[in-house]
């Protein structure tokens, strides 16, 4: 029997990772996205909760590009304009997301003699 270690994100309990560093990066990205969403909601109150959440996640996932743009390299944003529009994952708190965890095989039972 093989033992498999998986890591769970503390902010996205439905998502499992095979690497602790990857789970930590995901948590930090979601933390940044949450703060960005709060700032966006304050700046533009007419945006819906889902819109600010999606924008926050998008900005957090592309933080390196935005950081370069804010450091006097506005052309860095051209990278985002040339890519196809991404599908933003929203983290739903009420409903569990579809299983992204690896499926473990069922344990085989031994036949009795």
Secondary structure as GFF3:
##gff-version 3
##sequence-region A 1 113
A	DSSP	beta_strand	7	8	.	.	.	ID=ss1
A	DSSP	beta_strand	16	17	.	.	.	ID=ss2
A	DSSP	alpha_helix	20	43	.	.	.	ID=ss3
A	DSSP	alpha_helix	49	61	.	.	.	ID=ss4
A	DSSP	alpha_helix	63	70	.	.	.	ID=ss5
A	DSSP	three_ten_helix	74	77	.	.	.	ID=ss6
A	DSSP	alpha_helix	78	82	.	.	.	ID=ss7
###
